Amino acid sequence: MSTLKQSSYLRFLNLIDALDRINPGKKLDVTEESLLDKIILSYHASESILVGDLISLSDLGSQATLHGRLKNLIAMGYVKMASNDDGRKKEVLPTKLALKRYDEFSKCLEKAIKPA
């Protein structure tokens, strides 16, 4: 790995760490981050993602664990539920706070790759 790439990545990690210190109550665990990543990717692809889709991701944890983490994301204000056309199923959508989080990550990445 080249020194430039390594230092850019380390700068990125430091910037992300600084963001986490600014919002200490909004720290996500690995499972919550993975769920939020899936929700954001679906949102940007204009695809709906349902609660059932998320809690069936067995590679991330049990259904009970994933349901609990989804509740945490709602409580922290990162996602919201919306009824879909069926009415029985709930679509999961990112909130403005979640979109801002990923915008901040993008800014950190851009800042990290700029030559020092």
N, C-alpha and C positions, 0 to 999 in steps of 0.2 A: 504494500500500500504506500502510495507516495506521501511525502510529508505534507504537501498542500491539502490533499484530500483528508488526511488524518486530522490535521489541524482545523480544517473547515468543519468536520464532523464534531470534533471536540468543542469548537465554538458553538455549534448548534446545540449540543447537549447542555452546555453552560447557560445558553439563552433560555432554553426550555426550563431548566432548573430555576432560573430567576423568575420566570412566569409563575411557576408553582409556588415560589416563596411569596409572590405578590398576592396570590389567592390561596392561602393555606387551607381554607375550608372546602375548596373545590378540587382537592387532590383525588384522582381516580386510581383504582387498582387496575391491574393488568386486564382482568376480565371486563371491567367497565369500559376501559379504553378500547378493547377489541369490539365490544358491542357498539360503542359509539362510532367507531370507524366503519363498521358495517352499515349503520344507519345513515351516516354521512355519504358513503359511497352510493348507496341506493338512492338517496335524495338527489345527488348530483347526476345520476344516471336517469332521473325521472321515473324510477321504479318504486312501487310501493313495497314496503316491508311490514309484515304483520307481526304481532306479538308471538304467534305460533311459530313463525319462521325463525325468530331469534331464540326462543327457548328450546328449539330443536337442534341447536348447534352443539352437539354433544362433544365436539373437540374442545369447546371452551368450558364445559362443566355440565353438571346435572341440570335438569329442568328447574328444580327448586332453587339451585344456586343462581341460574341465569334469570329467573323470575325476580329473585331478590335484588340482583344487580340492576335489573331494569327499573325496579321500584326506586333504587338509590339514584339512578340517573334522572328519574322524574322528580324526586325530592330535591335534588341539587339544581334542578332547573335546566338540564341539558336536553331533555326530550319531553314530548307531550304525546298524548294519545288522541286519535281522531277516528270516529266511526267511518267505515268504508261503505260502499254501496249496499253491501249485504246487511249491515247493521249489527250483525252478531260478531263480526271480527273487528279488531282494533288495529288500525294502522299506526305505526310509530314514526313520528316526525321530529327532526331536530328543531330546537328553539333558536332564537337569535343569539342566545348565550353560547350555544354549541357552535353555531356558524362563526361567531366572533373568535372562539377558541382556535378553530382551524385557520382562520385568517391570521391570527397572531402567530401560529406555528409557521405559516407560509412566510410571514415577515421575518421570523427568526432564521428560517432557512436561507432566504435571500440575503440577509445580513451576514450570515455565517460564510457564504460562498464568495462574498465580495473580498477582493484582495485587501489585506490589512495595510 
